[in-house]
């Protein structure tokens, strides 16, 4: 997706930060809407569609993590969390809530821009066709590689942008074990143990949508000493 096509919602209770981010992103070609808190964001989301949400974690009232969990029940719009907490556990909590990425404050605006573009690239890359079979079967789950869609019967399974990208990566190499380091690289993330742990969280979330028993995965398997492997029927 070209940045000039992307509409971003910024949710932050700090008016100064909201204004600075809005001006910076507009200068870089984005269409931007701002909300001052979770309640305001809900009203905005009821009437508009966005390509991405940038959400502050520490807000009065409903915080960013709670809002992220709630939004994930009905939408797959990519979410990037801004957090003053740089501890790995806090970042993992954000990913478990359903966020696609996170950025600790304070941050350089250019880094935010890189993160936004990296997340926005994932969805269009995931829906491009390839020469492999278009549909994979994972038990009762049907995965359409061309559309980047997952179905259970007639019901569409909601996938986040990161989950779409992970399915694209695994579906391109069924039956092949992919290391966490390799998955981090394919996702366009910085290398390091924190990002590899973040991949583990994303895999856990994806298994909940694929497996009948996520604790004993049949289709998205762990290969000891090698990584993760998609094993379709």
ZITA-V357158 format. One record per residue. RES is the residue in one letter. PHI is phi in radians with two decimals (999 if undefined). OMEGA is omega in whole degrees, 0 to 359 (999 if undefined). Layout:
BEGIN
res: <RES	RES>
phi: <PHI	PHI>
omega: <OMEGA	OMEGA>
END
This chain:
BEGIN
res: <X	X	X	X	X	X	X	X	X	X	X	X	X	X	X	X	X	X	X	X	X	X	X	X	X	X	X	X	X	X	X	X	X	X	X	X	X	X	X	X	X	X	X	X	X	X	X	X	X	X	X	X	X	X	X	X	X	X	X	X	X	X	X	X	X	X	X	X	X	X	X	X	X	X	X	X	X	X	X	X	X	X	X	X	X	X	X	X	X	X	X	X	X	X	X	X	X	X	X	X	X	X	X	X	X	X	X	X	X	X	X	X	X	X	X	X	X	X	X	X	X	X	X	X	X	X	X	X	X	X	X	X	X	X	X	X	X	X	X	X	X	X	X	X	X	X	X	X	X	X	X	X	X	X	X	X	X	X	X	X	X	X	X	X	X	X	X	X	X	X	X	X	X	X	X	X	X	X	X	X	X	X	X	X	X	X	X	X	X	X	X	X	X	X	X	X	X	X	X	X	X	X	X	X	X	X	X	X	X	X	X	X	X	X	X	X	X	X	X	X	X	X	X	X	X	X	X	X	X	X	X	X	X>
phi: <999	-1.32	-1.00	-1.17	-1.65	-1.64	-1.88	-1.97	-1.81	-1.79	-2.16	-2.71	-1.36	-1.52	-1.06	-1.11	-1.16	-0.98	-1.16	-1.11	-1.13	-1.08	-1.13	-1.10	-1.24	-1.11	-1.08	-1.71	1.65	-1.64	-1.58	-2.25	-2.14	-2.12	-2.28	-1.56	-2.85	-1.11	-1.10	-1.10	-1.07	-1.08	-1.14	-1.14	-1.17	-1.20	-2.04	-2.32	-1.86	-2.20	-1.56	-2.86	-2.12	-1.85	-2.26	-1.32	-1.33	-1.56	-2.26	-1.16	1.32	-1.28	-1.43	-1.14	-1.17	-1.12	-1.12	-1.05	-1.04	-1.17	-1.11	-1.17	-1.29	-2.26	-2.50	-1.96	-0.90	-0.98	-2.17	-1.98	-1.63	-1.83	-2.38	-1.40	-1.66	-1.62	-1.10	-0.98	-1.08	-1.17	-1.19	-1.07	-1.04	-1.14	-1.16	-1.13	-1.25	2.14	-1.24	-1.57	-2.81	-2.56	-2.55	-1.47	-1.45	-1.34	-2.41	-1.43	-0.92	-1.13	-1.18	-1.03	-1.07	-1.11	-1.12	-1.05	-1.11	-1.14	-1.17	-1.16	-1.25	-1.17	-1.18	-1.12	-1.15	-1.32	-1.82	-1.31	-1.25	-2.40	-1.57	-1.35	-0.91	-1.36	-2.17	-1.99	-1.96	-2.18	1.14	-1.41	-1.63	-2.08	-1.96	-1.61	-1.18	-1.18	-1.61	1.19	-2.00	-2.10	-2.23	-2.14	1.15	-1.68	-1.77	-1.31	-1.52	-1.31	-2.07	-1.33	-1.03	-1.19	-1.16	-1.06	-1.15	-1.08	-1.10	-1.07	-1.11	-1.19	-1.17	-1.28	-2.41	-1.10	1.37	-1.99	-1.31	-2.05	-1.24	-1.08	-1.08	-1.15	-1.15	-1.03	-1.13	-1.14	-1.39	1.36	-1.66	-1.20	-1.29	2.52	-1.12	-1.10	-1.22	-1.15	-1.16	-1.10	-1.09	-1.01	-1.12	-1.12	-1.11	-1.05	-1.11	-1.17	-1.06	-1.08	-1.65	-1.82	-1.58	-1.19	-2.23	-1.02	-1.35	-2.24	-1.14	-1.75	-1.85	-1.91	-1.62	-1.64	-1.84	-0.97	1.37	-2.18	2.32	-2.13	-2.50	-1.58	-2.16	-1.25	-1.15>
omega: <176	183	181	179	190	176	185	173	176	178	182	181	179	184	181	180	178	183	180	180	181	180	181	183	176	178	181	168	181	167	189	171	182	176	187	178	184	181	177	179	180	179	179	182	179	184	183	174	182	177	180	176	174	195	176	181	186	177	176	183	179	183	185	180	179	178	179	180	181	181	182	178	185	184	181	180	179	179	174	182	172	184	175	180	182	182	183	182	179	179	178	178	177	178	179	178	178	179	178	180	180	179	182	175	353	181	175	179	181	178	176	180	178	180	180	182	179	179	182	179	188	185	180	177	184	185	178	182	174	186	180	177	188	185	174	179	179	186	180	181	176	182	179	184	183	181	185	184	177	183	169	189	178	184	177	177	183	177	174	179	179	178	176	181	178	179	177	181	182	183	178	182	180	179	181	179	179	182	177	179	179	179	176	180	180	179	179	180	174	179	177	183	181	179	177	176	178	176	177	179	180	178	179	178	181	179	179	182	184	192	171	176	183	180	175	188	177	189	176	193	169	177	187	178	184	181	182	183	173	182	181	177	999>
END
